[in-house]
Amino acid sequence: MQVGIDAISAHIPPHYFPVRELAVLRQIDPDKLEKGLGLSAMSLVEPEQDATDLAAQALIALLQENPTVLPRVGRIYMGSESHVDGAKPTLSYALSKVETALGQPGCFNACDVVDMTFACIAGVDAMLSCVEYVRLNPDHCAIAVASDLAIYSEGSAGEYTQGAAAVAVLISANPRLLVMEKELGIGYAGVEDFHKPLQRFQRAALAQELGAALNPASDSAFWSSPKTQVWVHSIEPVFDGPYSNACYTERLQEALTRYENQCGESWLQRFDKMAFHLPYAFQGRRMGASLWLNALRPTAQWADLVAEIGPEPSQEEAKTEWEKKASKSQLYRQFVAQRMLGAERASSAMGNGYTASIFIALLGIMAQAITEQEELSGRAVGFLAYGSGSKGKVFRAVFQGDWKQSPAAQTLWTRLKERSPIDTETYLRWHRAR
Amino acid sequence: MQVGIDAISAHIPPHYFPVRELAVLRQIDPDKLEKGLGLSAMSLVEPEQDATDLAAQALIALLQENPTVLPRVGRIYMGSESHVDGAKPTLSYALSKVETALGQPGCFNACDVVDMTFACIAGVDAMLSCVEYVRLNPDHCAIAVASDLAIYSEGSAGEYTQGAAAVAVLISANPRLLVMEKELGIGYAGVEDFHKPLQRFQRAALAQELGAALNPASDSAFWSSPKTQVWVHSIEPVFDGPYSNACYTERLQEALTRYENQCGESWLQRFDKMAFHLPYAFQGRRMGASLWLNALRPTAQWADLVAEIGPEPSQEEAKTEWEKKASKSQLYRQFVAQRMLGAERASSAMGNGYTASIFIALLGIMAQAITEQEELSGRAVGFLAYGSGSKGKVFRAVFQGDWKQSPAAQTLWTRLKERSPIDTETYLRWHRAR
């Protein structure tokens, strides 16, 4: 029995901030962002909205487009790193909004519901749990949700990669869009490339951080007991970009190697399209170059690369130069254009959606194929998922005959075009109010 | 192929605070806590320790007791509501401590790792995900971890139910301890009986909460960008005890009904022992009375109850009185003693361990049977799991021939006896320093 993605819905926030205007604000060369990283716009959400609103929108769209499915849904799992509670699942807040919007209180009473957390990969973790559930319960369906807001400090190196998105993915037997295969390569290592630690502050120290003079005699509701410390949680991550890129590459190489050992075949042969987690649009092509070189070396195509840019030197420094040349070769550009273009285009227009990002990449691949009238039925997409902290997962899914019928893929470019830009003043006001 | 619990390890914190001393401190009648709720001691953890330390201890014990298993472990999932990070899984911090302690850096490189969140039920969610994984990958094993600290404000109604614990559960094919069955009853409803919401504070308002006067001219590292707001996360929950009890009962009744529909048999016949999630030791027997009455009504045993306490009146008020009498009947006391006694005894000695609590209940049942030389092989334990927010799950596992070989069960009472008490002054110092 085959299990996979039967339907997918995305919430695309109706506002965006042009990256070119952020470049002006921060006095960054716009070409560095547009041509270097592939950024053009970032999805922005009004400060009152959080991940529960985005998730609810994606779920409402999925359930309205598939109105008869709910009685068969036995599991709804969500990946996010924009949680709103330390105990009660963020998904449960979203589901309450969905019940109200659909006018169906209690409609999830028979569903298993949970939040999963592992930075940007938890949405994929949720989806794979849903696939396991349907493999074991083929009469039932499951829904994976990914919802996040990527918010960074003003002026930080992350600011131009901001974004927001949510997706809901319906998993079923005999799926209409994509069949998931069983091979799964994993790479895990505990590193601190990106995190959002709870910070413990002494009461006096926090007052100092606030620029305030502590008056220990005063007590209020929040300090109902004689607390001396408080935990403060920043929604903006602590991160090291270049180190995180290196971790991403290492985890993916480990996952790819394990994946190939299971399949007995190179991923190069197996992935017609590639859906990376894209913190910025060109992350896949930039990091992919070294993975591609490793995979290309034992193949006949290696001779084509050598014919184009000359033989690989043995000397270390020259080698680095040569690899840079390889990443700009005609052969690699072709590889990127064939396998990643739609994913990049969608990411470029929305920015980073953390857990939702890899699903937006998938929708971009589908939307681009519809635009170019490229037939995907029977062709395969490789998922290259990453979560900081850190874990990589690699697996494959095969497009089915009805893949073109996905409303989310059909309308993606139109919906992105219909959004409204916000100006710099609004951007700053929203950012500071969050 | 049969899948279930092959091994289980628990971390029992070496310190406890006697509930009788808390009663003195708070001027509560000690009998209300000891005889009314079944509380005798609360496990306490030094303020420098968090859920990652507890989880690491349980994992180290499991891997040292099962030294050859690691290469076959493909999944480690953790449930907790004491997370230390908003993006990177709390489990990954624990695993880094385990790698160091075992002197095996990178030993989890091939493992799928994730955090799950749904209040106290997320440890069960993690375990059931591990069971699904092994059903689909029977050559592999998986480990579920549950780790929590239950901390409540001084003087609050939750203070006397505090506790801390962590467990690690090894799931495999042909397990030595317990075979998990496939039937699973679920009840879900989005309610706010207990949660730990992130609270958004205006900078000035937080300063006021701190009893401090804000000086807006001052800025420091934490306020690196012109933030006006900050999120504050209390480790102490916001909750409504009686409402949460009602939600617990409703979710369990829903889950039990769905479970019985799948089995075609009453749970009364199916559960020789009952492992409840126990926020306090007598939660199971108190809430269980109404579930038991519902289940007993259609059986021949109903006549025994009527013979003992008289017939059930039809008038509403008299009915409530009669139900109270039923919960104190010889028949129900016998039921509790046979099915819950060990679970209550373990909970009574440790307090609430949130996600770990139901597994401590299971260990208590096993330890009590060892003490009483009761043979459990071939007998069944019902899991009655609850997470606020809210979700109930009901399923069954059958003890295997080697169930007595569990070191954690064999040593439970001894290890509880070997702990050191702390005095009231230390209790207050530790609580306030956290």
Interface residues (C-beta under 8 A of the other chain):
Chain A: G74 E81 S82 H83 V84 D85 G86 A87 K88 P89 T90 S92 Y93 L95 S96 E99 G106 F108 N109 A110 C111 D112 V113 V114 D115 M116 T117 F118 A119 A122 D125 S129 E132 Y133 R135 L136 S153 E154 G155 S156 I186 G187 Y188 A189 G190 E192 F194 H195 K196 P197 L198 Q199 R203 L206 A207 Q208 E209 L210 G211 A212 A213 L214 N215 P216 A217 S218 D219 S220 A221 F222 W223 S224 S225 P226 K227 T228 Q229 V230 W231 V232 H233 S234 I235 P237 E254 R258 S388 G389 K391 K393 R432 A433 R434
Chain B: G74 E81 S82 H83 V84 D85 G86 A87 K88 P89 S92 Y93 L95 S96 E99 G106 F108 N109 A110 C111 D112 V113 V114 D115 M116 T117 F118 A119 A122 D125 S129 E132 Y133 R135 L136 S153 E154 G155 S156 I186 G187 Y188 A189 G190 E192 F194 H195 K196 P197 L198 Q199 R203 L206 A207 Q208 E209 L210 G211 A212 A213 L214 N215 P216 A217 S218 D219 S220 A221 F222 W223 S224 S225 P226 K227 T228 Q229 V230 W231 V232 H233 S234 I235 P237 E254 R258 S388 G389 K391 K393 R432 A433 R434
